[in-house]
Amino acid sequence: HAEAIALRYRTLRAFASGVLNAVAYRRGWRRAPALLSANFELTNRCNLKCTFCPTGNGTMTRARGRMSEPMFRRALAAARPLEFVLLFQWGEPLLHPHFARLARRARVAGSRTFLTTNGTLLDERRVAALLDAGLDRVTVSVDGDARTHEAARGVPLSRVLEGLERLVSARNARRARTGV
């Protein structure tokens, strides 16, 4: 629990805002006092067909697309100050052609940046871009053992693990602080 608390409440402002938000929730207030984080859906496209995901299993009814850079800038500015930005909602964020530039923009705006990926696109170019952007944390989604993962996501777990190893090796070689 200590790591989760340290991620979420890195500053005194974040801690105080978190306490106020908890009070607001418990008292049934209609609005929380502080916005600490936001999820940004860079794209709702994905390269997998996961059985549990509306993007992959075909149940998503809205149009496929990606967030424009001007929209990202406006949303980020309107939500500031944010403690952290999660660059993921539905879809695979590494499919956005400018994911690293958007991550860097959030970081320059003072937010810690987290990204969740299915791990299949962690080639050398994207790994370098992630590390260059200074992401604070990259989470790679894995669903159980190899058989379960492949049944749920339609891709061998070994492919994800190769990308994950590439990311960790590059991070370690650079002595980057990106958590994985």
C-alpha positions, 0 to 999 in steps of 0.5 A: 500500500505504501507504493500506491499512497506514494504515487497518489499523494506525492505532495502536500497539496495532493495529500490535503486535496485527497483528504478533502475529496474523501470527506466530500465523498463520505458526506455526499457532496455533489462535487469534490473540492480538487481534481488530482488526476485525469485519464486522457484517451489518446485513441480508442483504436487498438491492435488487439481483439480482447474479449473483455474490452469494448474497443477490441470485442466490437461492442464500442459504438462510437466512432474510432479516432484519436485525440488531436493535439489542440484538444489535448492541450485544451483539456490539460489546461482546463484541468490543471493543476493535476498531480498525474495524468493517465494516458489511457482509457480505451484503446492502445495509446502507443497507436497515437502517432504523437503519444510521446509529445503529448506525454511530454506536454503533460510532464512540462505542465507539472503532472506526473505521467502514467501510461498503460499499454498492452505491450505488443508495440514496445519496439525500440523506437517506441521504447526510446520515445517513452523514455525520452518523454520522461514518463513516470510509470509504464504499466503493461497489461498481462492477463494470467498465465500464457494460456489465459492471456492468449485466450483473453487478448488473442496474442501470445504472452511471449510477445508482450514479455519481449516488449517488456524486457526491451523496455526494462533493458532500455530503462536500465541502460539509461538509468531512467527513473521510469517505473515499470 
